[in-house]
Amino acid sequence: MRAEPNPEELKQTIKVLEEKCVCLGGSDQKFRSLFNGSMDGLLIVESGGGRIICANKQVGTMMGYAEGALHGRDFHVLLPATTNQPKRALLQEVQVCGGVFTQDFVHSDGRVCVLDLMVTLTMGERLGDSVHLAGCLRTPSIGGTA
């Protein structure tokens, strides 16, 4: 037979959880503000399967997609069908090397555009304790950085 929960302990637990929710809400709001306000295209992709978890509106603007249209889609939708590198190999390479790649991408209207892709591995509770790729897309710099 189970012991009855202590009402005072339950109240304390509820209070702690409510405080954590407030903190997380503020943290999420800050993240969204920075993520969506960036002038670079930012996206987070599952490292194993390549599913886009989130992409900011700048990625949509650069690639011709409506806001939110890339959420849940495969990262490979952004790569041309005729890429020289197998699409799975690209995801595996960035997981091993990280760094900056100049890569062909395909716009939603079919045009191919060249962008720099900067990638790093991320891990965290917010992302389900699994490894993800955080990517930044921008127009390639000519002759290096200023």
PEWODA-V861775 format. One record per pair of residues at least 12 apart in sequence whose ideal C-beta (glycine too) atoms are under 7 Angstrom apart, sorted by the first residue. I is the first residue (numbers start at 1). GAP is how many residues later the second one is. If there is no record, write none. Layout:
i = {I	I}
gap = {GAP	GAP}
This chain:
i = {35	36	36	38	38	39	40	40	40	40	41	41	41	41	41	41	41	42	42	42	42	43	43	43	44	44	45	45	45	45	46	47	47	47	47	47	50	50	50	50	51	51	52	52	52	52	52	53	54	55	55	59	62	63	63	63	63	64	64	64	65	75	78	78	79	79	80	80	80	83	94	94	95	95	98	98	98	99	100	100	101	102	102	102	103	103	114	115	115	115	115	116	116	117	117	118	118	119	119	120	121	122}
gap = {21	20	21	18	20	19	18	96	97	98	15	17	18	21	95	96	97	14	16	17	94	12	16	92	88	90	30	87	88	90	86	48	74	84	85	86	24	25	26	41	21	23	18	19	20	21	23	79	17	15	16	78	75	15	42	44	45	43	44	45	43	16	27	28	26	27	24	26	32	21	25	39	26	38	21	22	23	20	16	18	16	12	14	38	12	14	26	22	23	24	25	22	24	18	20	17	18	14	16	14	12	12}
